[in-house]
Amino acid sequence: MELTTKRLLLKEVSLADAPFFLNLFNTEAWLKYIGDKNVHTLPEAEKYIKKNYLPSYETHKHGSYIVSLKETGENLGSCGLYKREQLEHPDIGFAFLPQYMGKGYGYEAASAVMEYAKNELGYDVILGFTVAYNKASIALLKKLGLHEHGTFNLADDPEELLLFSTQDPL
């Protein structure tokens, strides 16, 4: 599956993307806002992709997508839909390398994922999660049309997160 926008190409993650994810997972913003995934070597990045990204395409028909510039093929970040076992609805997530933040790529990529989720996958409700101190993610979730609905704790994350949704999730 591939999605295209005016400037971007979004495609399914492959093992060939391990060097990019090794870099992304260890950026200051990822570590601060998402957390340390303990991926510090190329084999660990490949293992993480095999375990956490590849099965989702088969099971849910969606997952994480690598975001690249159409013009150059340069990888900028990731954006996708994640279906967590403990939640009824999928959530949208995004992360970009620092040099590509604040240029509208997150909104462009996430808008394409939201459109795909609604029109191709039939999802009416999309969730979003972020920490309360991630002002950029809060702004992007709101710009995408998600509204805050209190807080939530994911099973695999000890930190309290803000819960956003396209509709009342309860």
Secondary structure, DSSP 4 states (H G I P E B T S, - for coil): -EEE-SSEEEEE--GGGHHHHHHHHTSHHHHHHT------SHHHHHHHIIIIIHHHHHHHS--EEEEEETTT--EEEEEEEE--TT-SS-EEEEEE-GGGTTSSHHHHHHHHHHHHHHHTT--S--EEEE-TT-HHHHHHHHHTT-EEEEEE--TT--S-EEEEESS---
